[in-house]
Amino acid sequence: MDLRGDDFKRSIRAPAKLNLFLDVLGRRGDGFHDLETLMVPIRLADQVSLTPTRSTADSPGEIGLDVQTCWPISSPNRFPDVPAGAENLVVKSLKLFQERSGSPFGARVELVKRIPMAAGLGGGSSDAAAALRLANRVWRVNWDDDRLAELAAELGSDIPFFLSHGAAICRGRGERVERLPPLPPLYFVIVKPAEALGTGEVYGAHDSMADQKPPIAHGQLNRLIANLYLGGWHDVGK
């Protein structure tokens, strides 16, 4: 993430991610699913800007959000509307961080959306992680990465991944993040159909077909990672 700004306003890139490997291991008692996945950030990114605001005598500072959409494809009804109120993950994240940290500050947040929604690219989670990083700095809370990641895991399974750079193996429901050394340059073609896919309905469909799912051979993730580092592209393609 690139952090920049003037004395008051700070801006940060919020990259999309791709899952290069994903195995859904099973449904948990809490309704989530245990996963094993290899995720990488990519250059496609939103931008999050945050300006701190002061509290009033009666309450902590307000959290306001302005959203601008700059979709890579201009077509009516291609993408769902981006929520700008309390249901937006950026607002939820900042309000919880404000509550837990005891910060008296609020924020005016500007969000420029370029990452398509409901596409498995993690745009909302990345925006939330970027907002937490910005607030941690400009509100002068100065939590360390581990404490910030604990809060992020409460908000969404993918958010901890976006709190630092680079590829990672994510386990649990996605919140257990194991960072990897830098991968060699990789290039992708991303195709986003007009239809949107919600996370809940995708996992629901997976559960309904669980008995038909062929098991992923043991060690596939480790073999994939080894071949990525060694340049074994034929085996990566398999």
Residue frames as qw, qx, qy, qz and C-alpha x, y, z in Angstrom:
[[0.000, 0.888, 0.460, 0.000, 0.00, 0.00, 0.00],
 [0.412, 0.296, -0.012, 0.862, 1.33, 3.46, -0.90],
 [0.263, -0.774, -0.473, 0.329, 0.66, 6.06, 1.78],
 [0.328, 0.193, 0.125, 0.916, 0.71, 9.72, 0.80],
 [0.145, -0.830, -0.528, -0.108, -0.97, 13.01, 1.67],
 [0.111, 0.675, -0.161, 0.712, -0.68, 16.49, 3.14],
 [0.015, -0.291, 0.647, -0.705, -0.81, 17.55, 6.79],
 [0.575, -0.011, 0.416, -0.704, -4.43, 16.44, 7.18],
 [0.880, 0.281, 0.015, -0.382, -5.55, 14.16, 4.38],
 [0.297, -0.421, 0.837, 0.185, -3.91, 10.79, 3.76],
 [0.802, 0.358, -0.160, -0.450, -4.44, 8.51, 0.76],
 [0.399, -0.353, 0.845, 0.049, -3.62, 4.87, 0.24],
 [0.534, 0.209, -0.646, -0.504, -4.00, 2.29, -2.54],
 [0.677, -0.110, 0.608, -0.400, -6.23, -0.67, -1.72],
 [0.213, 0.339, -0.792, -0.461, -5.26, -3.51, -4.11],
 [0.892, 0.023, -0.102, -0.439, -7.46, -6.32, -5.35],
 [0.377, -0.422, 0.824, -0.017, -6.40, -9.94, -4.78],
 [0.753, 0.207, -0.490, -0.388, -6.51, -13.20, -6.65],
 [0.775, -0.326, 0.516, -0.164, -6.73, -16.69, -5.18],
 [0.357, 0.528, -0.719, -0.277, -4.16, -18.80, -7.02],
 [0.387, -0.050, -0.920, 0.043, -5.27, -21.85, -5.02],
 [0.482, -0.263, 0.286, -0.785, -8.39, -22.43, -2.92],
 [0.425, -0.130, -0.894, -0.054, -9.53, -25.55, -1.13],
 [0.554, -0.430, 0.109, -0.705, -12.69, -25.43, 0.97],
 [0.188, 0.227, -0.926, 0.238, -12.03, -28.00, 3.69],
 [0.296, -0.439, -0.848, 0.018, -15.47, -28.05, 5.30],
 [0.290, -0.707, -0.190, -0.616, -18.20, -26.11, 7.07],
 [0.231, 0.151, -0.676, 0.684, -17.51, -25.08, 10.66],
 [0.210, -0.531, -0.778, 0.262, -19.83, -24.97, 13.63],
 [0.050, -0.550, -0.215, 0.805, -19.92, -21.15, 13.48],
 [0.547, 0.730, 0.344, -0.225, -21.26, -21.21, 9.92],
 [0.178, 0.808, -0.460, -0.322, -17.96, -20.24, 8.29],
 [0.962, 0.259, -0.079, 0.045, -15.80, -22.61, 6.22],
 [0.598, -0.577, 0.410, 0.376, -12.26, -23.78, 6.85],
 [0.637, 0.767, -0.069, -0.036, -10.06, -22.81, 3.92],
 [0.631, -0.391, 0.358, 0.566, -6.57, -23.21, 2.58],
 [0.502, 0.825, 0.242, 0.098, -5.77, -20.61, -0.03],
 [0.548, -0.164, 0.164, 0.803, -2.85, -18.83, -1.69],
 [0.185, 0.919, 0.344, -0.051, -3.66, -15.16, -2.25],
 [0.518, -0.019, 0.155, 0.841, -1.69, -12.49, -4.08],
 [0.129, 0.780, 0.221, -0.571, -2.35, -8.73, -4.38],
 [0.559, 0.407, 0.486, 0.535, -2.54, -7.30, -7.90],
 [0.243, 0.003, 0.072, 0.967, -2.14, -3.87, -9.47],
 [0.259, -0.572, -0.505, -0.592, -5.87, -3.22, -9.92],
 [0.323, -0.234, -0.602, 0.691, -6.70, -1.06, -6.89],
 [0.161, -0.884, -0.406, -0.166, -9.20, 1.26, -5.24],
 [0.318, 0.342, -0.317, 0.825, -8.05, 4.42, -3.50],
 [0.468, -0.722, -0.502, 0.086, -8.99, 5.33, 0.06],
 [0.234, 0.448, -0.205, 0.838, -8.42, 8.86, 1.40],
 [0.505, -0.637, -0.560, 0.157, -9.04, 9.85, 5.02],
 [0.088, 0.550, -0.180, 0.811, -9.20, 13.25, 6.69],
 [0.336, -0.309, -0.761, 0.461, -9.47, 13.19, 10.49],
 [0.245, -0.645, -0.219, -0.690, -12.27, 15.20, 12.10],
 [0.001, 0.249, -0.641, 0.726, -12.70, 16.29, 15.71],
 [0.239, -0.448, -0.855, 0.105, -15.22, 15.00, 18.22],
 [0.262, -0.658, -0.144, -0.691, -17.98, 17.12, 19.74],
 [0.234, -0.409, 0.595, -0.651, -18.63, 17.56, 23.44],
 [0.784, -0.074, 0.280, -0.550, -21.37, 14.91, 23.32],
 [0.956, 0.161, 0.243, -0.039, -19.94, 12.17, 21.10],
 [0.581, -0.280, 0.511, 0.568, -16.88, 10.88, 19.25],
 [0.151, 0.457, -0.394, -0.783, -16.19, 12.21, 15.78],
 [0.796, 0.390, 0.252, -0.388, -18.55, 11.15, 13.02],
 [0.441, -0.161, 0.755, 0.458, -17.54, 8.75, 10.25],
 [0.556, 0.653, 0.107, -0.502, -18.56, 10.01, 6.81],
 [0.548, -0.072, 0.717, 0.424, -18.00, 8.27, 3.47],
 [0.491, 0.671, -0.099, -0.546, -18.10, 9.62, -0.08],
 [0.695, 0.006, 0.678, 0.240, -17.91, 7.06, -2.91],
 [0.409, 0.665, -0.309, -0.543, -16.83, 7.66, -6.50],
 [0.850, 0.090, 0.514, 0.065, -17.02, 4.76, -8.95],
 [0.246, 0.710, -0.503, -0.427, -14.45, 4.48, -11.74],
 [0.875, 0.028, 0.479, -0.065, -15.27, 1.03, -13.06],
 [0.304, -0.358, 0.668, 0.577, -12.91, -0.39, -15.70],
 [0.088, 0.301, 0.803, 0.507, -15.95, -1.11, -17.92],
 [0.273, 0.174, 0.190, -0.927, -18.66, 1.52, -18.43],
 [0.324, -0.208, -0.794, -0.470, -21.97, -0.27, -18.77],
 [0.519, -0.348, 0.159, -0.764, -25.28, 0.30, -17.01],
 [0.884, -0.255, 0.104, -0.377, -26.26, -2.32, -14.41],
 [0.723, 0.367, -0.563, 0.157, -22.93, -4.12, -14.80],
 [0.369, 0.097, -0.693, 0.611, -21.98, -3.55, -11.16],
 [0.373, -0.710, -0.596, 0.038, -24.15, -3.23, -8.05],
 [0.072, -0.889, 0.047, -0.450, -24.35, 0.09, -6.23],
 [0.503, 0.144, -0.588, 0.617, -21.62, 0.71, -3.66],
 [0.438, -0.778, -0.450, 0.010, -23.18, 1.37, -0.24],
 [0.280, 0.564, -0.219, 0.746, -22.08, 4.66, 1.29],
 [0.522, -0.657, 0.073, -0.540, -23.69, 4.34, 4.72],
 [0.532, -0.543, 0.578, -0.297, -23.29, 2.25, 7.84],
 [0.959, 0.093, 0.253, -0.090, -23.49, -1.00, 5.82],
 [0.601, 0.698, -0.358, 0.154, -20.20, -0.22, 4.01],
 [0.892, -0.205, -0.251, 0.314, -17.31, -2.24, 5.44],
 [0.391, 0.401, -0.213, 0.801, -15.09, 0.85, 5.59],
 [0.367, -0.589, 0.064, -0.717, -17.57, 2.58, 7.90],
 [0.893, -0.389, -0.183, -0.130, -18.06, -0.56, 10.02],
 [0.799, 0.080, -0.288, 0.521, -14.30, -0.97, 10.39],
 [0.196, 0.449, -0.218, 0.844, -13.65, 2.62, 11.40],
 [0.562, -0.575, -0.021, -0.594, -16.51, 2.67, 13.90],
 [0.927, -0.306, -0.206, 0.072, -15.30, -0.51, 15.57],
 [0.652, 0.210, -0.250, 0.684, -11.71, 0.79, 15.62],
 [0.105, -0.584, 0.098, -0.799, -12.93, 4.08, 17.10],
 [0.757, -0.524, -0.101, -0.377, -14.85, 2.21, 19.79],
 [0.930, -0.179, -0.200, 0.252, -12.04, -0.21, 20.74],
 [0.578, 0.264, -0.185, 0.750, -9.23, 2.33, 20.64],
 [0.277, -0.741, -0.417, 0.448, -11.17, 5.04, 22.46],
 [0.341, 0.075, 0.238, 0.906, -10.12, 7.58, 19.83],
 [0.155, 0.638, 0.414, -0.630, -12.05, 10.87, 19.99],
 [0.072, 0.376, -0.458, -0.802, -11.46, 11.49, 16.30],
 [0.730, 0.468, 0.434, -0.243, -13.82, 10.90, 13.42],
 [0.371, -0.210, 0.631, 0.647, -13.07, 10.77, 9.72],
 [0.605, 0.625, 0.033, -0.492, -14.19, 11.96, 6.34],
 [0.558, -0.165, 0.749, 0.316, -13.40, 9.15, 3.93],
 [0.554, 0.592, -0.230, -0.539, -13.26, 9.35, 0.14],
 [0.652, -0.080, 0.746, 0.108, -13.38, 6.02, -1.67],
 [0.462, 0.544, -0.416, -0.563, -12.61, 5.69, -5.37],
 [0.791, 0.002, 0.599, -0.125, -13.85, 2.26, -6.52],
 [0.395, 0.554, -0.586, -0.441, -12.12, 0.56, -9.43],
 [0.044, -0.140, 0.989, -0.034, -12.28, -3.06, -8.23],
 [0.547, -0.207, -0.526, -0.618, -15.46, -4.77, -9.45],
 [0.500, -0.275, 0.552, -0.608, -17.81, -5.87, -6.69],
 [0.855, 0.044, 0.398, -0.330, -19.05, -9.42, -6.07],
 [0.712, 0.594, -0.364, -0.091, -16.19, -10.81, -8.19],
 [0.942, -0.242, -0.069, 0.223, -14.04, -12.55, -5.57],
 [0.543, 0.561, -0.168, 0.601, -11.39, -9.82, -5.85],
 [0.576, -0.412, -0.462, 0.534, -11.64, -8.67, -2.23],
 [0.176, 0.559, 0.096, 0.805, -12.27, -4.98, -2.94],
 [0.491, -0.752, -0.155, -0.411, -14.42, -4.31, 0.13],
 [0.847, -0.445, -0.107, 0.271, -11.98, -6.10, 2.44],
 [0.621, 0.178, 0.011, 0.764, -9.03, -4.24, 0.94],
 [0.058, -0.697, -0.121, -0.704, -10.81, -0.89, 1.37],
 [0.678, -0.703, -0.138, -0.162, -11.50, -1.71, 5.03],
 [0.831, -0.229, -0.058, 0.504, -7.88, -2.68, 5.66],
 [0.399, 0.421, 0.063, 0.812, -6.66, 0.53, 4.01],
 [0.307, -0.762, -0.137, -0.553, -9.04, 2.61, 6.15],
 [0.803, -0.574, -0.121, 0.109, -7.82, 0.90, 9.33],
 [0.726, 0.020, -0.017, 0.688, -4.18, 1.57, 8.43],
 [0.149, 0.581, 0.105, 0.794, -4.93, 5.21, 7.72],
 [0.510, -0.754, -0.147, -0.387, -6.96, 5.73, 10.89],
 [0.851, -0.370, -0.159, 0.337, -4.32, 3.99, 13.00],
 [0.565, 0.127, 0.002, 0.815, -1.83, 6.58, 11.77],
 [0.021, 0.513, 0.135, 0.847, -3.79, 9.82, 11.52],
 [0.607, -0.688, -0.213, -0.335, -5.71, 9.22, 14.77],
 [0.118, 0.624, -0.643, 0.428, -2.31, 8.51, 16.40],
 [0.895, -0.324, 0.069, -0.298, -3.56, 5.25, 17.93],
 [0.206, 0.663, -0.718, 0.048, -0.38, 3.43, 16.82],
 [0.903, -0.155, 0.349, -0.197, -1.54, -0.15, 17.37],
 [0.201, -0.441, 0.803, 0.348, 0.96, -2.76, 16.18],
 [0.441, 0.181, -0.654, -0.587, 0.18, -5.02, 13.23],
 [0.221, -0.124, -0.962, 0.098, -0.89, -7.98, 15.36],
 [0.128, 0.397, 0.612, -0.672, -3.44, -5.99, 17.33],
 [0.392, 0.389, -0.182, -0.813, -4.80, -4.40, 14.18],
 [0.363, 0.115, -0.845, -0.376, -5.08, -7.84, 12.54],
 [0.023, -0.245, -0.899, 0.361, -7.09, -9.17, 15.50],
 [0.312, 0.482, 0.306, -0.759, -9.62, -6.39, 15.03],
 [0.369, 0.369, -0.524, -0.673, -9.63, -6.92, 11.25],
 [0.165, -0.009, -0.980, -0.114, -10.43, -10.63, 11.68],
 [0.195, 0.400, 0.711, -0.544, -13.61, -9.72, 13.58],
 [0.353, 0.559, 0.016, -0.750, -14.78, -7.65, 10.62],
 [0.802, 0.500, -0.117, -0.305, -14.07, -9.97, 7.70],
 [0.934, -0.147, 0.265, 0.191, -12.07, -13.05, 6.84],
 [0.724, 0.471, 0.111, 0.491, -9.98, -11.43, 4.07],
 [0.049, -0.981, 0.039, -0.183, -9.18, -8.14, 5.82],
 [0.641, -0.653, 0.321, 0.244, -6.07, -9.36, 7.73],
 [0.778, 0.214, 0.363, 0.467, -4.46, -10.40, 4.42],
 [0.354, 0.786, 0.201, 0.465, -4.62, -6.82, 3.14],
 [0.411, -0.907, 0.001, 0.095, -2.90, -5.27, 6.16],
 [0.383, -0.646, 0.496, 0.436, 0.56, -5.89, 4.71],
 [0.416, 0.613, -0.465, -0.485, 2.25, -6.54, 1.38],
 [0.129, 0.422, -0.877, -0.190, 2.70, -9.61, -0.73],
 [0.695, -0.045, -0.631, -0.341, 1.53, -13.16, -1.24],
 [0.324, -0.329, 0.700, -0.545, 0.31, -15.26, 1.66],
 [0.383, -0.203, -0.892, -0.133, -1.20, -18.60, 2.55],
 [0.414, -0.272, 0.254, -0.831, -4.45, -18.02, 4.45],
 [0.358, -0.144, -0.922, 0.014, -6.10, -20.67, 6.61],
 [0.119, 0.335, 0.654, -0.668, -8.94, -20.96, 9.09],
 [0.386, 0.744, 0.532, -0.116, -11.75, -18.92, 7.61],
 [0.516, 0.708, 0.106, 0.471, -9.03, -16.81, 5.95],
 [0.253, -0.944, 0.083, -0.194, -7.87, -14.83, 8.98],
 [0.749, -0.495, 0.336, 0.285, -4.76, -16.95, 9.74],
 [0.529, 0.837, -0.137, -0.012, -2.18, -15.37, 7.45],
 [0.776, -0.338, 0.321, 0.425, 1.25, -16.85, 6.68],
 [0.266, 0.882, -0.211, -0.327, 3.35, -14.40, 4.67],
 [0.900, 0.175, 0.251, 0.309, 5.55, -15.69, 1.84],
 [0.374, -0.420, 0.317, 0.764, 8.78, -14.34, 0.36],
 [0.390, 0.593, -0.121, -0.694, 8.20, -12.24, -2.79],
 [0.781, 0.304, 0.541, 0.072, 6.99, -14.28, -5.74],
 [0.331, -0.052, 0.504, 0.796, 8.44, -13.78, -9.24],
 [0.330, 0.267, -0.071, -0.903, 6.43, -11.42, -11.47],
 [0.289, 0.320, 0.901, 0.045, 3.11, -12.94, -12.53],
 [0.222, 0.124, -0.278, -0.926, 0.70, -11.73, -15.21],
 [0.269, 0.356, 0.858, -0.252, -3.06, -12.29, -15.34],
 [0.222, -0.236, -0.472, -0.820, -6.08, -11.73, -17.52],
 [0.154, 0.253, 0.732, -0.613, -9.12, -10.94, -15.37],
 [0.232, -0.279, -0.632, -0.685, -12.58, -11.44, -16.86],
 [0.186, 0.180, 0.631, -0.731, -15.58, -10.15, -14.89],
 [0.020, -0.433, -0.811, -0.393, -18.97, -11.38, -16.17],
 [0.247, -0.468, -0.138, -0.837, -21.98, -9.10, -15.84],
 [0.728, -0.508, -0.409, -0.208, -23.50, -11.33, -13.16],
 [0.141, -0.645, 0.543, -0.520, -22.56, -10.73, -9.53],
 [0.759, -0.145, -0.633, 0.043, -21.84, -13.59, -7.12],
 [0.443, -0.735, 0.243, -0.452, -22.36, -13.10, -3.40],
 [0.101, 0.439, -0.855, 0.258, -20.04, -14.96, -1.03],
 [0.548, -0.060, 0.643, -0.532, -22.93, -16.53, 0.87],
 [0.844, 0.355, 0.073, -0.395, -24.59, -17.98, -2.21],
 [0.521, 0.568, -0.636, -0.029, -21.27, -19.31, -3.53],
 [0.057, -0.314, 0.877, -0.359, -20.55, -21.20, -0.32],
 [0.687, 0.115, 0.447, -0.562, -24.16, -22.35, -0.16],
 [0.803, 0.458, -0.247, -0.291, -23.82, -23.85, -3.63],
 [0.292, 0.506, -0.795, 0.164, -20.54, -25.45, -2.61],
 [0.375, -0.182, 0.769, -0.485, -22.16, -27.09, 0.41],
 [0.799, 0.262, 0.217, -0.496, -25.00, -28.46, -1.72],
 [0.804, 0.493, -0.321, -0.083, -22.46, -30.13, -4.00],
 [0.291, -0.710, 0.626, -0.139, -19.99, -31.19, -1.30],
 [0.821, -0.091, 0.559, -0.065, -20.58, -34.92, -1.85],
 [0.796, 0.571, 0.171, 0.110, -19.72, -34.54, -5.54],
 [0.068, 0.937, -0.343, -0.007, -16.51, -32.59, -4.93],
 [0.895, 0.187, -0.289, 0.283, -13.36, -34.54, -5.86],
 [0.602, -0.738, 0.021, 0.304, -10.74, -34.16, -3.11],
 [0.325, 0.874, -0.351, 0.089, -7.69, -32.05, -3.85],
 [0.881, 0.081, -0.366, 0.289, -4.60, -34.24, -3.67],
 [0.612, -0.744, -0.028, 0.267, -2.52, -33.78, -0.53],
 [0.578, -0.381, 0.268, 0.670, 0.43, -31.44, -1.01],
 [0.462, 0.654, 0.434, 0.414, -0.91, -29.62, -4.07],
 [0.082, -0.995, -0.048, -0.028, -0.52, -26.19, -2.47],
 [0.547, -0.652, 0.386, 0.356, 3.10, -26.88, -1.52],
 [0.646, 0.150, 0.557, 0.500, 3.84, -28.13, -5.03],
 [0.276, 0.867, 0.326, 0.258, 2.25, -25.03, -6.54],
 [0.258, -0.951, 0.127, 0.116, 4.30, -22.70, -4.35],
 [0.654, -0.379, 0.487, 0.437, 7.55, -24.58, -5.08],
 [0.570, 0.387, 0.537, 0.487, 6.94, -24.39, -8.83],
 [0.097, 0.971, 0.192, 0.101, 6.11, -20.69, -8.64],
 [0.371, -0.843, 0.309, 0.237, 9.47, -19.97, -7.03],
 [0.596, -0.258, 0.639, 0.413, 11.40, -22.37, -9.29],
 [0.312, 0.499, -0.360, -0.724, 9.70, -21.27, -12.52],
 [0.193, 0.057, 0.964, 0.172, 8.11, -24.63, -13.22],
 [0.395, 0.206, -0.008, -0.895, 5.35, -23.03, -15.26],
 [0.502, -0.004, -0.752, -0.427, 4.15, -26.25, -16.91],
 [0.357, -0.259, -0.851, 0.285, 3.44, -27.75, -13.49],
 [0.106, 0.238, 0.343, -0.903, 1.94, -24.46, -12.26],
 [0.435, 0.090, -0.389, -0.807, -0.48, -24.65, -15.18],
 [0.434, -0.160, -0.878, -0.120, -1.65, -28.06, -14.09]]
